[in-house]
Amino acid sequence: MSYTLITANRNYSSWSLRPWILMMALDIPFENDIIYFEEENYDRFRAFAPNAQVPCLKDDDRTIWDSLAIIEYLAERHGGVWPKDEKARTWARCAASEMHGGFAPLRNICPMNVGIRAKLHKIETPLQRNIDRIGELFAEGLESFGGPWLAGEKFSAVDAFYAPVAYRVRSFDLDIGPTGRAWVDRIIAHPAMQAWEKEALAEPHREISHEDEIAAVATVTEDFRTPV
Ligand SMILES: N[C@@H](CCC(=O)N[C@@H](CS)C(=O)NCC(=O)O)C(=O)O
């Protein structure tokens, strides 16, 4: 077993954060290759992943090219990826799948950009429904399984799947209610998230399409990144 996780910019790459934070939180050893976004990524990303996307995990002769598949691959080899309790595990799998296959308005309108704070020009119904659903889901997990993590006492894959949402909630000051917001503050304070954020703020890279995504929907009020 020799893991290399390939990810992109700490500041922008929300899907990369999921397996990275899980492996860090569970103390699973790995190397991390960072391939920064450019205007065109297809050929460079195709060199290591058949779907030309990050994250991608290499384990000896295996290539695992999707964040959910990476999490399941790790779950077959390491304890603690999903909660031990069957009810919590079922809930955690549903919640992670809901994020993996849904929340398009939240993902499209509020992109992850760790170092930015911004005010949305408007919140239309599809986005508001996503925000309300996030608040409901977080409160349900925290209240049903006792916290401090979404599916109980231990940090698990469901926390990793929603880790990028924590940065989106903070960046756009989304109102997900006090219970959900407490989890956001908690996960952002996790030592591995602090390490990710520190590196995100130090990155000298700016990728125009990611910057334009925010400029189209919001007014940037603060930028904590190291100036280019
Ligand atoms: N289904 C994939 C989606 C991954 C994904 O969308 N990755 C983005 C970056 S966060 C990507 O690699 N985009 C390629 C590009 O921007 O050219 C997963 O969950 O791993």
The ligand as an SDF file (V2000), in Angstrom:
LIG
                    3D

 20 19  0  0  0  0  0  0  0  0999 V2000
  -16.8350   13.2980   -9.7880 N   0  0  0  0  0  0  0  0  0  0  0  0
  -15.6130   13.8930   -9.5120 C   0  0  0  0  0  0  0  0  0  0  0  0
  -15.6960   15.3640   -9.7890 C   0  0  0  0  0  0  0  0  0  0  0  0
  -14.3690   15.9910   -9.6490 C   0  0  0  0  0  0  0  0  0  0  0  0
  -14.2720   17.3740  -10.2620 C   0  0  0  0  0  0  0  0  0  0  0  0
  -15.2430   17.9730  -10.7440 O   0  0  0  0  0  0  0  0  0  0  0  0
  -13.0380   17.8900  -10.2440 N   0  0  0  0  0  0  0  0  0  0  0  0
  -12.7470   19.1770  -10.8350 C   0  0  0  0  0  0  0  0  0  0  0  0
  -11.9520   20.0540   -9.8810 C   0  0  0  0  0  0  0  0  0  0  0  0
  -12.5890   20.2830   -8.2690 S   0  0  0  0  0  0  0  0  0  0  0  0
  -11.8230   18.9850  -12.0100 C   0  0  0  0  0  0  0  0  0  0  0  0
  -10.9150   18.1750  -11.9650 O   0  0  0  0  0  0  0  0  0  0  0  0
  -12.0380   19.7420  -13.0780 N   0  0  0  0  0  0  0  0  0  0  0  0
  -11.2220   19.6800  -14.2520 C   0  0  0  0  0  0  0  0  0  0  0  0
  -11.0560   21.0220  -14.9200 C   0  0  0  0  0  0  0  0  0  0  0  0
  -11.3980   22.0470  -14.2750 O   0  0  0  0  0  0  0  0  0  0  0  0
  -10.5590   21.0530  -16.0350 O   0  0  0  0  0  0  0  0  0  0  0  0
  -15.2040   13.5650   -8.0690 C   0  0  0  0  0  0  0  0  0  0  0  0
  -16.0240   13.6060   -7.1600 O   0  0  0  0  0  0  0  0  0  0  0  0
  -14.0400   13.2470   -7.8530 O   0  0  0  0  0  0  0  0  0  0  0  0
  1  2  1  0
  2  3  1  0
  2 18  1  0
  3  4  1  0
  4  5  1  0
  5  6  2  0
  5  7  1  0
  7  8  1  0
  8  9  1  0
  8 11  1  0
  9 10  1  0
 11 12  2  0
 11 13  1  0
 13 14  1  0
 14 15  1  0
 15 16  2  0
 15 17  1  0
 18 19  2  0
 18 20  1  0
M  END
$$$$
